[in-house]
Amino acid sequence: MPEYWFVSVPGEGNRTVTFQNFKAKIASSQNDLAEVAPLPIPEFKIGTLDTLVVLSEDLAKQDTAFESSANKLVEIIRSLLGAEATTKLAGSLSVNEKTIDNFLKTFQWNTMKYRTDKSLVELAELLNNARQCLAFFLTSALFIYTEVASIDTLMKNKMANYSVVKGNLQGIQRREIGNLASRNIVPFVKKEHVVLDSEYLETLVVAVPKTLYKDWSNKYETLTQMVVPRSSHKIAEDEEYGLCTVTLFKRIAEDFTNKCREERFIVRDFKYSEDAIAEQRRELEEMDASEKELWATILRLAKTNFGEVFQAWTHLKSLRVFVESVLRYGLPPDFVGFTIKPKQKQDQKILDILTAQYGHLGGSPSSRGGHHGGEEVTGEDVIPGYNEKDYRPFVFFSLKLDTERQ
């Protein structure tokens, strides 16, 4: 997945003109460096300077948690798709029935879900752990964060259940593969191959190495007493073994098994039962159907929940842009937000253009300039997620999913 940038710069009194001027510099036919789209952000109730500083720190921590949750869902979808992940993963990641790219290009704040007119009292009733001393957008972010935590728990439980069912199915399926010395032999032994309902006789099924066919033919009748002459018949064969039956008296079955072991003939632990065969077949069919149903359910849930998490994450990014823009550029809010999708190997050129135009804003992680109601807005604490080396004179956050992990 390509990287997307959430950026804001001072509006300079006319946000539309500022946006169009910047877009012309990096997304025109002359300078085709990136795709640029507006990032419309509502004007939230701002609250106090202390609220903004605390919120800035909390949103940075929650941003990391959102990224982790989104990538966990991507990994679940990738693991469910298996070998088809290479070609189908990107198409499985959608938001509101849109591709990620289209969703970000057409992003609008979801006022139905994250209403901007909610009072602190209403939010407190809705959010058990919302910190009521913070302004609206903090409780809004906590609401989004709570949703993501619930999705994480749901998907973890679903995947645990699926892993158990899939493990059981694989256990059954493993019995259907391998050579005749180890695999399930029920499909090869028919009713006519064995002696049934005899008080004294029983039929054993023996895996004989193909290199020892001659030894088996010469020795099986004399390995012990009470072996029925000419009772051995080959009923199946693979690349390593032949599956042979032999009929003998029940009382010497254990002794015959031990003698076979000495000669490298393998007596399979098998008793013919039509009920057991039917039960095995039913178990396999039910487990296979259960696994397929769970697979489809979890894939659907993972896709749906990815869309919810990604949408919430995008709203969180927008909240970060709003908060940092107020802290950087001051009040009243006058900034323009946009998303940038850099084209391959054009990242540095775009950053150079932004820095050349807005480098005069200066600042550092420990000093964010601006005015808040006539009061100088400065912070003594370093912005979470920044260091002096990475700090930029404009608001900048990146979003990128790990869709290429093997």
Secondary structure, 3 states (H helix, E strand, C coil): CCCEEEEEEECCCCHHHHHHHHHHHHECCCCECEEEEECCCCCCCCCCHHHHHHHHHHHHHHHHHHHHHHHHHHHHHHHHHHHHHHHHHHHHCEECCEEHHHHHHCCCCCCCCCCCCCCHHHHHHHCCCCCCCCCHHHHHHHHHHHHHHHHHHHHHHHHHHHHHHHHHHHHHHHCCCCCCCCCCCCCCCCHHHCCCCCCCEEEEEEEEEHHHHHHHHHHHHHCCCCECCCCCEEEEECCCEEEEEEEEEHHHHHHHHHHHHHCCCEECCCCCCHHHHHHHHHHHHHHHHHHHHHHHHHHHHHHHHHHHHHHHHHHHHHHHHHHHHHHHHCCCCCEEEEEEEECCCCHHHHHHHHHHHHHHHCCECCECCCEECCEECCCCCCCCCCCCCCCCCCEEEEECCCCCCC
